[in-house]
Structure formats: structure tokens, C-alpha cells
Amino acid sequence: MASLMGQMMQMPLMISSLIVHAARHSADTEIVSKRVEGDIHRTDWKHTELRARKLAQALARLGCTAGDRVATLAWNGYRHLEIYYAVSGSELVCHTINPRLFPEQIAWIANDAADKVLCFDLTFLPLVEKLAPSLPSIKHYVLMTDWAHMPQQSTIANLRCYEDLVDNENGEYAWPEFDENTASSICYTSGTTGNPKGAVYSHRSTLLHAYAAALPDSLDCSAKDVILPVVPMFHVNAWSLPYAVPLVGAKLVMPGPHLDGKSLYELFEGEKVTFSAGVPTVWLGLINYVQQNKLRFTSLKRTVIGGSACPPAMMRTLEDEFGVEVIHAWGMTEMSPLGTLAKLKTKHAELDAAAKHSILEKQGRVVYGVDMLILDDNDKPLPWDGKAAGNLVVRGPWIIENYYKGETSPLVTVNGQQWFPTGDVATIDPDGYMQITDRSKDVIKSGGEWISSIELENIAMAHPAVHEAAVIACRHPMCDERPLLVVVKKPSADVTAQELLAFFEGRIAKWQIPDDVAFVSELPHTATGKIQKLKLREQFKEHRLPTA
């Protein structure tokens, strides 16, 4: 007997439907951008959707056809937002490139993706002029500005003006419908080991991810919000905010390249921002500026912090001193990126503040659409008891199966299902709260016992003299490895290695306390703000521990 089929309309999940919805139902809701040119630009969802249609027409006139890649080297701003929708909505593929990468990496990524068009902000004109001879696939270079700011001369032949392209079209363009599994965008991993790899998202995966991102136990977005993503649009689609914000019809504020504490604070206050998102390093700068100038946040209610583990001391400062709720989040480029977020359950309402903090400092619970397991080294599932630590694997409809060009990811099969190995070591408690204890390649194995570098870093960051900290393994003749604490002191702070090591006493088992402290002026970071422990290990490979 044949199954009874549902009688629903067959409507593919299209990225263009998000901006059409916002233009129709939140037409006059503002989009505010601090431009590269230095001024504040204001528009709304209705005009943004119109300009995206015009840009789609312009890209077709440049000869772009379905599947062609259109790359960006750009900050968060209204033009970048228009490109997101014009490109994906017209069956092209939006390729956001991280401009903070080394030029050689940028060239490698653009060539690997075989980009046809490159749109870039004024900031990056010198970089693009340098790279252009090594980018054979790119046929059109579009400078994201108006005629008044176009350079009088450039080494790039036939450099096109973004505003000219848009103004020359009439906008009489209908967004096409096609298979929702069609590629919508590509983001490359940061390439901390080997060359970066491309994660190719689909219209379907992006729409499902946007729904999940907006949920109350996720980013909790609504039409009442004013949302400012500090996380760049070149970093995993700004964690889905360019899609989740039009989905709910919120006001969107974008900071452009102006990411210093003073500029961000003025934008937060001037536009009455209620919600933001960014990596810990950005919040360090903003917190320092606000504290030094004895300022307060008058509208900001919550922020999501991810990209790397948020130090508990930073969470306490934002919540206790400034009244800003911190949503600790975890994810990966390969996960579009959202995986888990730390929000309390009803059963936690009566807990004291310390107990609540201990839960919220974890990476959190999965949102619907993601599932996870922790496995031992033989790929056998470990218990969710909050104690057993294992290799974290995930699966879901917005998690990649393979990398771009068919490069296979090392999927793990458990009970007949395929799971993506994240490279993280984690625990999961009985309520499903996951906590990263380390990257599998960063864990310190001392005499056969694991030591969590993240736990040590969190303790160090709670010291009032510490600006930033990292823990790496150093060779030890008896224990194989022992932890070395690498510290950047706060300006004018004075602290000795002995004082810092004494700070760990009573906060962690004595055998886990680092053996030594090294003071540096700065820590190396990846282009997405993560500490480059590979570089630190290389820098300190000859370091001799006192106990060795």
C-alpha cells in the first residue's frame, strides 16, 4: 500500500526569500553602516532588496552564470550585505575571503575556488593590486565605493565602480527558484594545519541554520532587537546574522573596519544596540575602553561570544559590572557554524549565582538540527556524566559531509551513522551541556594524565594583572610533557612568575599547575582571532622548564 503524501506547497528554501520577506514585512526597518569612507550610511530592508536585485542584473551583464563564484574582500557594511543576496539569490556562489590572511593564502584560496569576480572595499585596494597578477580566474574587479572615491589610477585594468554597476540597472529582476541544495556560498577554514579547506553551504542548509540561530535558546533574535555583528561577514557568514536578522525583521548595525573600543562603543550607544556577537579578543578591547573611561552600556542587553573559549573572568565582568548577558557559543566553519549555546533550563532557576555561572561557562547544549557524541580512541561512545572526556563528533543538516572539490572529511561511523570529527576534546554532562577541554592536538599529556590547557588559561585570565594567556606543552624528561603558561600582562601591571603560579594553588590540582611562566608582549593570533598555539610551540620548543 502506497504511503499517503502530504498536500503541502512545494517551495524550495531560497536565500532570496529572506530579503524578500524583510523588504515586504519590515520595509522601513533601518540598516546602519559605519562606512570605510568614515561616515554613517542609512538605508532599510526595502531599498537593500531593490539594490540586491540591481546587482544581480549587473553580475549577469558581466557574464556570470549559475555556479560562478563571486568573491569578497570586505568589512561588515550594506554593500557587502547586498552582495550576499545578489550573488546567492541569482544562483551564483558567494565566496567571502578573510582579508586578515597572508596574501599568499588569499591568492591560494581565490585560485582554489576559481573566483570569477572579486568585490572589495577601498581598504584593500593596495592588497588587490598586489595580488591581481596571481589571480588568473578573476575576470572582473569591483571596488565597493562610488565614483567620488574611485582612484584616479590603478594597476588593475578596467577597475569597476560598484555604485556605477548598481545605478545602471533598473531592478526589474525576479529572483529565480531552483534546487534548494544548490551551493549558496563558500567559506574556507583558517588553515592552521596545511592549506585552508572550502566548506560549501547550500540554500537549504543556510535557511535551516538561520531558523535555528534565531531561536530563543540560540541567539534569541526578534524584531525588537537592534543587532550589531562585530564578528566579520568574512568569518563564517558572521555566524548567520546576515540571514537571521532579515528573517525576524530586526534593525541591523554594521561597524565596517572601525573595530576599536571607542568606535564600537559610540556605535553601540548611538544606535541603541541591544545584541551583539564577537570573538573574545574584540571584547577585551571594548571592555578595556569602557573601564578606562568609566562608561556604561545603556542599551546592550546580551552578546554571544564564540570563535574561541570565552574566559570566565570576561563573562563575569560583562555580566556583573555591565549587566550584559553573555551567551557562550561553540561551532566551526564546517558547521555553518552554530553547534551549541549556553542557556539555562527551567530546573536551574533556583540555583545560586556560582552554580549558574558554572553551567553558563560551558559551551552549552545543541540547538535542534545538531547532534553530538563523545568517543574514546576506539570510536566507542562515552557516557554523558560531565567527567569522561573524549573526541567530540557532530552531525546535522548544516554540517559538511565533504570539503570543496570532493576532498573527503574523515567521517566517523558510529552505529551505522556518519559523524563529523571536530578535533575537540570535550565532556558532556547529564543535561547535555558540552564543555570543550582542549583541541585534540593541544591537550597536554603529563605522565599519562591529561591536563586541560583551557582550564589553566581560564584561571590565569582571572588574575587582575593578566591581559591574555595561553598554555602549551613543553617537553619534560620524566613526564613527557608539562604545561608552560605564556602571559601578556596588562599595561602598567607588575606581577612575577612566582606570584602567577601561586594564584593557581587551591584552584586546581597541584600536579596540574604549570611548571613555568613566560612573559611576552603579544600572543600570535589566527585571522579569526584564535591564539596560534602552533606558533607558540615553535617559539618555545627549546624552552627548558625549571623542574626539568
C-alpha positions in Angstrom: 0.0 0.0 0.0 1.4 3.4 -1.0 2.2 5.9 1.6 -0.1 8.9 2.0 1.8 12.1 0.9 1.4 15.5 2.5 -0.6 18.1 0.5 1.8 21.0 1.0 3.0 23.6 -1.5 6.4 22.7 -2.8 8.5 25.8 -2.1 12.3 25.4 -2.1 14.2 27.1 0.7 15.8 30.0 -1.1 18.2 32.6 0.5 16.5 35.3 -1.6 13.2 34.6 0.3 14.8 36.1 3.5 15.4 39.5 2.0 12.1 39.4 0.1 10.4 38.8 3.4 12.2 41.6 5.1 11.5 44.0 2.3 7.8 43.2 2.3 7.2 43.0 6.1 9.9 45.1 7.6 10.4 47.6 4.8 11.4 50.7 6.7 13.5 49.0 9.4 16.9 50.5 9.3 20.2 49.1 8.2 23.0 51.4 9.5 26.7 51.1 8.4 29.8 52.9 9.5 31.5 53.1 6.1 35.1 52.7 5.1 34.8 56.3 4.0 34.2 57.2 7.6 30.6 58.4 7.6 27.4 56.8 8.7 25.1 55.4 6.0 21.5 54.6 6.5 19.1 52.5 4.4 16.3 50.0 5.0 15.4 46.5 4.0 13.2 47.6 1.1 15.9 49.5 -0.6 18.5 46.9 0.2 16.4 44.2 -1.6 16.0 46.5 -4.6 19.7 47.2 -4.8 20.4 43.4 -4.5 18.2 42.8 -7.5 20.0 45.5 -9.4 23.4 44.0 -8.5 22.1 40.5 -9.6 21.3 42.1 -13.0 24.8 43.7 -13.2 26.5 40.4 -12.4 24.6 38.7 -15.2 25.6 41.6 -17.5 29.3 40.8 -16.6 28.7 37.3 -17.9 28.2 35.4 -14.6 26.2 32.2 -14.9 24.9 29.7 -12.5 27.6 28.3 -10.2 30.2 31.0 -10.8 32.0 32.2 -7.7 31.9 35.8 -6.7 34.4 36.7 -4.1 34.5 39.5 -1.5 37.3 41.1 0.5 35.1 43.4 2.6 34.1 44.6 6.0 30.6 44.5 7.5 28.5 47.0 5.6 25.4 47.5 3.5 27.2 46.8 0.2 28.6 43.5 1.5 25.0 42.6 2.6 23.7 43.4 -0.9 26.4 41.1 -2.4 25.4 38.3 -0.1 21.9 38.3 -1.5 22.5 39.3 -5.1 25.1 36.5 -5.6 23.4 33.6 -3.8 19.9 34.7 -4.9 20.9 34.6 -8.6 22.3 31.1 -8.4 25.9 32.2 -8.1 28.1 31.3 -5.2 29.2 33.9 -2.6 32.8 33.4 -1.5 33.8 35.6 1.4 37.6 35.7 1.8 39.2 36.7 5.1 41.5 39.7 4.3 43.5 39.1 7.5 45.1 36.0 6.0 48.6 36.2 4.5 48.4 37.5 0.8 49.7 34.1 -0.4 46.9 32.4 1.4 44.3 34.8 -0.1 45.7 34.1 -3.6 45.6 30.3 -3.0 42.0 30.4 -1.8 40.8 32.6 -4.7 42.5 30.3 -7.2 41.3 27.1 -5.5 37.7 28.5 -5.7 38.3 29.7 -9.3 36.6 33.0 -8.4 35.3 34.9 -11.5 34.5 38.3 -9.8 36.2 40.0 -6.9 34.4 42.8 -5.0 36.5 44.6 -2.4 36.4 47.6 -0.1 38.7 50.6 -0.5 40.8 49.4 2.4 42.0 46.5 0.3 42.9 48.3 -3.0 46.7 48.1 -2.4 46.4 44.4 -1.4 44.3 43.5 -4.5 46.6 45.5 -6.8 49.5 43.4 -5.5 47.6 40.1 -5.8 45.8 40.7 -9.2 48.7 39.3 -11.4 48.5 36.0 -9.4 44.7 35.6 -9.8 44.1 34.3 -13.4 40.5 33.2 -12.9 39.2 36.6 -11.9 37.8 38.5 -14.9 36.2 41.5 -13.1 37.4 43.6 -10.2 34.7 45.7 -8.5 35.7 48.4 -6.0 32.9 48.8 -3.4 32.5 52.5 -3.5 31.1 55.4 -5.6 32.7 57.5 -8.3 33.8 60.2 -5.9 36.1 57.8 -4.1 37.4 55.8 -7.1 41.2 56.1 -7.5 42.4 58.3 -10.3 44.7 55.5 -11.5 45.2 51.8 -10.6 47.3 49.0 -11.8 44.1 47.0 -12.2 42.9 47.3 -15.8 39.2 48.1 -16.2 38.6 48.5 -12.4 34.8 48.8 -12.0 32.8 51.0 -9.6 30.2 49.2 -7.5 27.8 52.1 -7.4 28.1 52.5 -11.2 27.1 48.9 -11.7 24.1 49.1 -9.4 22.9 52.5 -10.8 23.0 51.3 -14.4 20.3 48.6 -13.8 16.5 49.1 -13.4 15.9 46.4 -10.7 13.2 44.6 -12.8 14.5 41.2 -11.8 12.7 38.2 -10.4 14.6 36.0 -8.0 14.8 32.6 -9.6 13.8 29.3 -7.9 16.0 26.3 -8.2 17.1 23.2 -6.3 17.4 24.2 -2.6 20.5 22.0 -2.4 22.4 24.3 -4.8 25.6 25.8 -3.5 25.0 29.2 -2.0 28.3 30.2 -0.5 31.8 29.0 0.3 33.8 29.7 3.5 37.4 28.4 3.9 38.8 27.2 7.1 41.6 29.2 8.7 44.2 26.7 7.6 46.0 26.3 10.9 47.4 23.0 9.5 48.0 22.7 5.8 46.1 24.6 3.2 42.6 26.0 4.0 39.7 23.8 3.0 36.4 25.1 1.5 33.1 24.4 3.2 30.3 24.7 0.6 26.9 25.7 2.1 23.6 25.2 0.3 20.4 27.3 0.3 18.7 24.7 2.3 21.4 24.4 5.0 21.7 28.2 5.2 17.9 28.7 5.7 17.7 25.9 8.3 20.7 27.4 10.1 19.1 30.9 10.1 15.9 29.5 11.7 18.0 27.8 14.4 20.1 30.8 15.0 17.1 33.0 15.7 15.5 30.6 18.3 15.2 31.8 21.9 17.7 29.3 23.3 20.0 30.2 20.5 20.8 33.8 19.5 17.3 34.9 20.5 16.7 37.4 17.7 13.5 39.3 17.3 12.1 42.4 15.6 12.5 44.3 18.8 16.3 44.0 18.6 19.0 46.3 17.3 21.7 43.8 16.3 25.4 44.7 15.7 27.6 41.8 14.5 31.2 42.6 15.4 32.1 39.2 14.1 33.0 39.8 10.4 30.9 38.8 7.4 34.1 37.1 6.1 34.1 34.8 9.2 31.6 32.0 8.6 28.8 34.4 7.4 29.0 36.5 10.6 27.6 33.5 12.4 24.4 33.6 10.3 23.3 37.1 11.5 23.0 38.5 7.9 20.4 35.8 7.4 18.8 35.7 10.9 18.3 39.4 11.1 16.1 39.8 8.0 14.3 36.6 9.0 13.0 38.3 12.1 13.0 41.9 10.7 15.4 43.5 13.2 17.4 46.6 12.8 21.0 45.8 11.6 24.0 47.9 12.5 27.4 47.3 10.9 30.7 48.7 12.1 32.8 48.5 8.9 36.5 48.5 9.7 36.0 50.6 12.8 36.5 47.8 15.4 38.4 49.7 18.1 36.8 50.1 21.6 35.9 53.8 21.1 34.3 53.4 17.7 32.3 50.3 18.8 31.1 51.9 22.0 29.9 55.1 20.2 28.1 52.9 17.6 26.5 50.8 20.3 25.2 53.8 22.2 24.3 56.0 19.2 22.2 53.3 17.6 20.8 51.8 20.8 22.2 48.3 20.1 20.6 45.5 22.2 22.5 42.5 20.9 26.0 41.9 19.5 28.3 39.0 18.6 32.1 38.7 18.5 35.2 36.8 19.5 36.9 37.3 22.9 39.8 39.4 21.6 37.3 42.1 20.3 35.6 42.2 23.7 38.9 42.5 25.5 39.5 45.8 23.6 35.9 47.1 24.2 35.9 46.2 27.9 39.2 47.9 28.4 38.0 51.1 26.7 34.8 51.2 28.7 36.5 50.6 32.0 39.3 53.1 31.4 36.8 55.8 30.6 34.3 54.8 33.4 31.5 54.3 30.9 28.3 52.2 30.9 26.2 50.4 28.3 22.7 51.9 28.3 21.0 49.6 25.7 23.2 46.5 25.3 21.4 43.5 26.9 23.3 40.5 25.6 26.1 39.3 23.4 27.2 35.9 22.0 30.9 35.2 22.4 32.5 32.4 20.3 35.3 31.7 18.0 37.4 30.5 20.9 36.6 29.8 24.6 35.4 32.9 26.5 37.4 33.3 29.7 35.0 33.1 32.7 36.6 36.3 34.0 35.4 38.1 30.9 31.9 36.7 31.3 31.8 37.9 35.0 33.0 41.4 34.0 30.3 41.8 31.3 27.5 40.4 33.5 28.4 41.7 36.9 29.9 45.0 36.1 27.9 46.0 33.0 24.7 43.9 33.2 25.3 42.3 29.8 24.2 38.7 29.4 26.9 36.5 27.8 25.8 33.6 25.6 28.8 31.3 25.4 28.7 29.5 22.0 30.7 26.9 20.1 30.8 25.9 16.4 33.0 25.5 13.4 33.3 26.7 9.8 32.3 23.1 8.8 29.1 23.6 10.9 27.9 26.8 9.3 28.9 27.5 12.3 26.4 27.1 15.2 26.6 23.9 17.3 26.0 24.7 21.0 25.0 27.7 23.1 24.9 28.0 26.9 21.5 28.9 28.2 19.9 27.8 31.4 17.0 25.4 31.7 13.9 25.9 34.0 15.4 23.5 36.5 18.3 25.8 37.1 16.3 28.9 38.1 16.7 28.2 41.9 20.5 27.6 41.7 22.8 30.2 43.3 24.8 32.5 41.2 28.0 30.4 41.4 26.2 27.2 40.2 24.6 29.1 37.3 27.9 30.5 36.3 29.5 27.1 36.2 26.8 26.0 33.7 27.0 29.1 31.6 30.7 28.9 31.3 30.4 25.6 29.4 29.9 25.7 25.6 26.3 24.7 26.1 23.6 22.5 24.6 22.9 21.8 21.0 20.3 23.6 19.0 17.8 21.4 17.2 19.5 20.3 13.9 22.7 19.3 15.6 23.5 16.1 17.5 26.8 15.2 19.1 28.7 12.3 20.8 32.0 12.0 22.6 34.1 9.0 21.7 37.1 7.2 23.0 40.1 6.5 20.9 38.4 3.4 19.5 35.3 5.4 18.4 33.2 4.0 21.2 30.6 6.4 22.8 31.5 7.7 26.2 28.9 8.5 29.0 27.4 11.9 29.5 28.5 12.2 33.1 30.4 15.5 32.9 33.6 13.7 33.7 34.5 11.4 30.8 36.4 13.4 28.2 36.5 12.2 24.6 36.7 13.2 21.0 33.7 15.3 20.0 31.8 14.3 16.8 28.7 16.0 15.4 26.1 15.5 12.6 23.2 17.6 11.2 21.8 19.2 8.1 24.1 22.2 8.2 27.3 20.2 8.8 29.5 19.4 5.9 29.8 15.9 4.5 32.8 16.7 2.3 35.0 19.7 1.6 35.0 21.6 -1.7 36.2 19.7 -4.8 35.2 16.5 -3.1 38.0 16.4 -0.6 36.6 13.9 1.9 36.4 14.8 5.5 37.4 12.0 7.9 33.9 11.0 8.9 33.5 8.5 11.7 30.8 5.7 11.6 29.0 5.0 14.9 26.1 2.6 15.0 25.6 2.9 11.2 25.5 6.8 11.3 28.2 9.1 10.0 29.6 11.8 12.2 32.0 14.7 11.6 35.0 14.7 13.9 35.5 18.2 15.3 39.1 17.8 16.6 37.9 19.0 20.0 38.1 17.0 23.2 35.0 17.6 25.4 32.8 16.4 28.2 29.0 16.3 28.2 27.0 16.4 31.4 23.7 14.5 32.0 21.7 17.6 31.0 23.5 17.7 27.6 25.8 20.7 28.4 29.1 20.2 26.4 32.4 21.7 27.6 35.5 21.8 25.5 38.5 20.7 27.5 41.0 21.1 24.7 41.8 20.7 21.0 42.9 17.2 20.4 46.3 18.5 19.2 46.6 20.9 22.2 45.9 18.6 25.1 48.8 18.2 27.5 49.6 14.6 28.4 51.7 14.6 31.6 52.8 11.2 32.8 49.8 9.6 31.1 47.3 12.0 32.5 45.5 14.7 30.5 45.7 18.4 31.6 43.3 20.9 30.1 45.1 23.9 28.7 41.8 25.8 28.6 41.1 25.3 32.3 44.6 26.6 33.1 44.1 29.6 30.7 40.8 30.5 32.4 42.4 30.5 35.8 45.3 32.7 34.6 42.8 35.2 32.9 41.1 35.7 36.3 44.3 37.3 37.7 44.0 41.1 37.7 47.4 41.6 36.1 46.8 39.3 33.1 45.6 40.7 29.8 45.8 37.4 27.8 47.2 33.9 28.4 47.9 30.7 26.6 49.1 27.3 27.9 51.2 25.0 25.8 53.1 21.7 26.4 56.8 21.7 26.9 58.9 18.5 26.7 59.8 17.0 30.1 62.3 14.1 30.6 60.2 12.3 33.2 56.6 13.3 32.5 56.8 13.5 28.7 55.0 16.9 28.7 54.4 19.7 31.3 52.4 22.9 30.9 54.0 26.3 30.2 52.0 29.4 30.8 52.6 32.2 28.3 51.3 35.6 29.5 50.7 39.1 28.2 50.5 41.5 31.2 48.1 44.4 31.3 49.6 47.8 30.8 51.5 49.0 33.9 50.7 45.7 35.7 53.5 44.2 37.7 53.5 40.5 38.5 56.1 37.8 38.8 56.1 34.3 37.6 56.1 33.0 41.2 53.0 35.2 42.0 51.1 33.8 39.0 51.9 30.2 39.8 50.8 30.8 43.4 47.5 32.1 42.0 46.7 28.5 40.8 47.0 27.0 44.3 43.7 25.9 45.6 42.0 26.4 42.2 43.3 23.2 40.5 45.1 20.0 41.5 48.7 20.7 42.4 50.1 18.4 39.8 48.3 20.3 37.0 49.8 23.7 37.9 52.1 25.0 35.1 55.8 24.5 35.7 56.9 27.9 34.4 55.6 31.3 33.1 56.9 33.1 30.1 56.1 36.8 29.6 55.6 38.1 26.1 54.4 41.5 24.6 51.7 39.8 22.5 50.4 36.4 21.5 50.1 35.3 17.9 46.5 35.1 16.6 44.9 33.5 13.5 43.0 35.7 11.1 39.8 34.8 13.1 41.2 35.8 16.4 42.2 32.4 17.8 45.6 32.0 19.6 48.1 30.2 17.3 49.4 27.6 19.6 51.4 26.0 16.8 53.5 29.2 16.6 53.8 29.3 20.4 55.0 25.7 20.5 57.6 26.6 17.8 58.7 29.7 19.6 59.2 27.9 22.9 60.3 24.5 21.6 63.8 24.9 23.2 62.3 26.3 26.5 63.7 24.5 29.5 61.3 24.1 32.4 62.7 24.7 35.9 61.5 21.2 37.0 63.2 19.5 34.1 
